[in-house]
Amino acid sequence: MQPIEITITPEQANKRVDLVLSETLPDTTRSAVQKWLQAGLICVGGKPLTKSGKLAAGTVLTVQIPDPEPLDVRPENLPLPIVYEDGDLLVVNKPKGMVVHPAPGNPDHTLVNALLYHCGDSLSGINGVLRPGIVHRLDKDTSGLLIVAKNDFSHQKLAAQIAEHSFSREYETVVYGHMREKSGTVETQIGRHPVDRKKMAVLASGGRRAVTHYRVLQEYRDFSHLRVRLETGRTHQIRVHMAYLGHPVAGDPVYGPRAVLTRLQGQCLHARYIGFTHPRTGAFLEFESELPEYFTAFLRSLGEAQG
């Protein structure tokens, strides 16, 4: 178990502990937090909390996050498009449709299975058995560049860059309609959807700060092609922010319209560029991925660009 400290902010004051932690910690549900409470894993001032009561601003929670339950993750000889590799890290160009890490009900054919085959034991262990080497992730149907750490030193250094917003990530996407402004910034709080816990949502209070910058590259009759830069990296951030603006990502089955574009088989979203400081050498590395066929074919299908 790895203890972490979380200070209750004024915006989180008078909210239930299970709600605050589910909004603050990635991939954490309220039911999981309630189990942690029952197990005495959440403390204030060294004393375990016994129930999910409301706390005052400034209260410091010490949370012992349990290690992930191990799965029988087996190496698989799967295609692994490697853009760059050295003794500390890899940069992979993940194809659309590939899940990043195993989960119950989906234990194989993932990027992690492929990494275990390629790297053997040379992957960081900070995220446990379920996510060895995974510093950040992409959704199953988001294609593009992903960085993988080969050791804990690299993992910690890269994770720190993401937390400090010095790790550059840019995407390209196609969204419904035309943006009011040709470029702009969206800044909101993003957290778990208050009703559907499998979704994220823009929240009036609570959640975590999320900042997305966008620029229109081209407009078509019913769609726009955007370049998007993440300042923060919240779960589903681009998809949530575009839907919040009234221009959901084309093909998005979760945040888009009910009549989803099934021919895209998921959202039209590609991680085009990453830039970061090498954790050991200090050199700044940049990588760019060409748009994949599914993306360019969709653009061709939209007809002539406008303007």
Secondary structure, 3 states (H helix, E strand, C coil): CEEEEEECCCCCCCCEHHHHHHHHCCCCCHHHHHHHHHCCCEEECCEECCCCCECCCCCEEEEEECCCCCCCCCCCCCCCCEEEECCCEEEEEECCCCCCCCECCECCCCHHHHHHHHHCCCCCCCCCCCCCCECCCCCCCCEEEEEEECCHHHHHHHHHHHHCCCCEEEEEEEEECCCCCCEEEEEEEEEECCCCCCCEEEECCCCEEEEEEEEEEEECCCEEEEEEEECCCCCCHHHHHHHHCCCCECCCCCCCCCCCCHHHCCCCEEEEEEEEECCCCCCEEEEECCCCHHHHHHHHHCCCCEC
